[in-house]
Amino acid sequence: MASVHINDVRKSFGGFEVLHGVTVPIEDGAFVVLVGPSGCGKSTLLRMLAGLENITSGTIAIGDRIVNNVQPKERDIAMVFQNYALYPHMTVAQNMGFSLKLRGAATSDITARVKKAADILDLAHLLDRYPRQLSGGQRQRVAMGRAIVRDPQVFLFDEPLSNLDAKLRVAMRAEIKELHQRLKTTTVYVTHDQIEAMTMADKIVVMHDGIVEQMGAPLELYDQPANRFVAGFIGSPAMNFIEGTLRANGQPYVETASGARLALASAPTASEGMPIVYGVRPEHFELGDGGIEAEVVVVEPTGSETQIIARLGTQDIIAVFRDRHAIVAGDTIRLRPRVSAVHLFDAEHGRRVS
Amino acid sequence: MSTVQTSLRTAVEDTSLAARWQQLRANRNWQAMWFMLPTAAFLLLFLAYPLGLGIWMSFTDERIGRPGIFIGLENYEWLWDDAVFWLSVFNTLLYTIVASIIKFAVGLYLALLLNRHMPFKAMIRAVVLIPFIVPTVLSAIAFWWIYDTQFSILSWSLIKLGIINENINFLGDANWARASVIFANIWRGVPFVAITLLAGLQTVSPSLYEAATLDGATNWQRFRYVTYPLLTPIIAVVMTFSVLFTFTDFQLIWALTRGGPVNATHLMATLSYQRGILSGRLGEGAAIATAMIPFLLAAIAISWFGMQRRKWQQGNDND
């Protein structure tokens, strides 16, 4: 096990810079998730950590050693690929033992270590199968087994669950997390799925357009998003953003273009007249008097909760209720944001202001 | 009772006949048979019939302009004692084995080179195909000049470089002639092998190489443990075709040496043509051609069984 320090790393392809100075400290034994929309540079960063891409500038250190010029095989890392990258012509046992074989380990040693990893992942009965004969979840576990066998300093996962169906994804998510709790090996996990990030990470790094937007514990990002991008990216359904003007003289509120007044607990000083984005998570609405008036467009019951899409002026707002209300499309409802859970963002740059 | 039953049965049979006809008309296999018929007829007429006729002819003493009579294995008995026939068998095997091995090695090497990222990749790949698209006889004539006794550019260059003192008799000396025709065949055959293997290489997922790199494989180990095993199915196919084409080669030899000097480059195909068409002994020519069949079947069998062994390619037996 080892800590990882990514320090002001940049990456250019040709003259085109895709990572603009990324710094991520990763503590020993942590489970860090790099999350962001496609094209944000998260996979590139992971591949640089693995040694599959050159580092244009900045440094990456694994443990105390800067690995910029260290060959991938000498970095003591193991990677699980999105498409598993299992060798189709090798059995499960051969796939898992391949790295040991290349290192010239004794056959008995390879067998023992493969057996041990197979037991951890419940693969023992599949060791003589070929990848083709396995289901998606089993292939995923073999890919993880191949990483475990090597007992590396750092595990790297590159969107490992993207090729699985929704149900299996949930199961494998728990399995990977449990595995990490058992092995306590430093893990860097890349995904575009914020639910995976929220559920698995000790620390989430939200990336966007080649920069780190915010990093922190899952709930920290959820409760205190640093900017509008993070606020919109983390959480499902996504946070509602309503644009308006801040009125801070007297009891503060935000006035929307259509004249609706959105309640606030407090306002930053000297902010009267400032254009602002008012952010409320769907679960932070209540029904009742004193709220904003909106027309119900769609009601989506999921059983455990009910999502309501309502139109406020020209904008659609999503609200989620745990209670079952007798609301149908076409109704007019009053939505009251919970003022303590409201986020304010600067309209120009999207930075958090409250 | 019984009469009633009989009449009932006929009624049932009548309707069932009509129903069966309806069923047959809707049956996809019945339709498919009609769609297959033209192809089947074409294959029977232009492949199976000539092949059968050729084999039949090899058991007769047919000559051009005179129908033969059945003489059993007499043609083959003649050939068994014919030194020129055995020389042609030896030549064919030598030609096929040497040319195929070198075509494979060079083709694979070229494919690996072409699979890398490099500038003008598409153009270089197109250039590699040139020997393949030039008509055989045209390239044979070019080689004829290259190997010419007096005007050979090879001899000229080597003399100018001071390596040799006199022209090499490329097509006049038995061993030089063999080497020369083999070289010409390789030159023509490499693009086919290279391009086909390149297509095979491109089906190998790059992430396998990345995984192997992380597993600690060197360049050679990546080739040995990932590329080569994954390429074996396509190698089996391409080399089977290459061996078949080389074994049955005719044009190149005929244009370059016509089997000379002193039968040193006579292949079974050229000998068959010479005896069967030029000398008019159709039966004997057919026997030589028929004698190629066991060799070709053996080549196919080797690749067939070679391909069957690879269990990892087959089956999705999830259980």
Interface residues (C-beta under 8 A of the other chain):
Chain A: A50 G51 L52 P72 K73 I77 A78 M79 F81 Q82 N83 A85 Y87 P88 H89 M90 F98 S99 L102 R103 Y130 P131 R132 Q133 L134 S135 R146 R150
Chain B: S205 S207 L208 E210 A211 A212 T213 L214 D215 G216 A217 Q221 Y225 V226 P229 L230 R310 K311 W312 Q313 Q314 G315 N316 D317 N318
